[in-house]
Amino acid sequence: MWDQKQGERFAFEEALVKMYFPGFRLRYDHNRNPYFAGWIGTKGRRNYYKLRLELSECFPDSKPGLFVESPQKLPMYDGAETINSLGLSHAYHVYGTGDNGFVKICHTNDWDPSCTCVMALLRGALWTEGYEHHLRTGETIHQYLRELEKQLSE
């Protein structure tokens, strides 16, 4: 499945993930496709989310898929809908749900082979903070990320 160059890159990614996200482990699905999975605690450790980063046979040339594996249902602020039911949403930075039934997070629009799995997982951690902010305030995840970006540029 992996050629030598991909194997070397994969070993590099695994070492980086272990260094920056020690709670994440490399796993394989029933088809032997690799993915990283682990728990992210939000600010103040109020809630935990299990993220899953799936690598395709074309990695690192193709963007890995980033999913919220648990909780599987993500309620919205009003409680009437779930993030799962939105489908593709720029406001919530999601692509809908994947074939696995998990919400797929948009972590970048400009993936290239210089990007790393750690970068994707960092953006997943930011997404969980944005989701928690949404639950508290009703603002979208996009609004949260724009405000964060504004604060960082000041």
Rosetta blueprint (number, residue, H / E / L):
1 M L
2 W L
3 D L
4 Q H
5 K H
6 Q H
7 G H
8 E H
9 R H
10 F H
11 A H
12 F H
13 E H
14 E H
15 A H
16 L H
17 V H
18 K H
19 M H
20 Y H
21 F L
22 P L
23 G L
24 F L
25 R E
26 L E
27 R E
28 Y E
29 D L
30 H L
31 N L
32 R L
33 N L
34 P E
35 Y E
36 F E
37 A E
38 G E
39 W E
40 I E
41 G E
42 T L
43 K H
44 G H
45 R H
46 R L
47 N L
48 Y E
49 Y E
50 K E
51 L E
52 R E
53 L E
54 E E
55 L L
56 S L
57 E L
58 C L
59 F L
60 P L
61 D L
62 S L
63 K L
64 P L
65 G E
66 L E
67 F E
68 V E
69 E E
70 S E
71 P L
72 Q L
73 K L
74 L L
75 P E
76 M L
77 Y L
78 D L
79 G L
80 A L
81 E L
82 T E
83 I H
84 N H
85 S H
86 L H
87 G L
88 L E
89 S E
90 H L
91 A L
92 Y L
93 H L
94 V E
95 Y E
96 G E
97 T E
98 G L
99 D L
100 N L
101 G L
102 F L
103 V E
104 K E
105 I E
106 C L
107 H L
108 T L
109 N L
110 D L
111 W L
112 D L
113 P L
114 S L
115 C L
116 T L
117 C H
118 V H
119 M H
120 A H
121 L H
122 L H
123 R H
124 G H
125 A H
126 L H
127 W H
128 T H
129 E H
130 G H
131 Y H
132 E H
133 H H
134 H H
135 L H
136 R H
137 T H
138 G L
139 E L
140 T L
141 I H
142 H H
143 Q H
144 Y H
145 L H
146 R H
147 E H
148 L H
149 E H
150 K H
151 Q H
152 L H
153 S H
154 E L
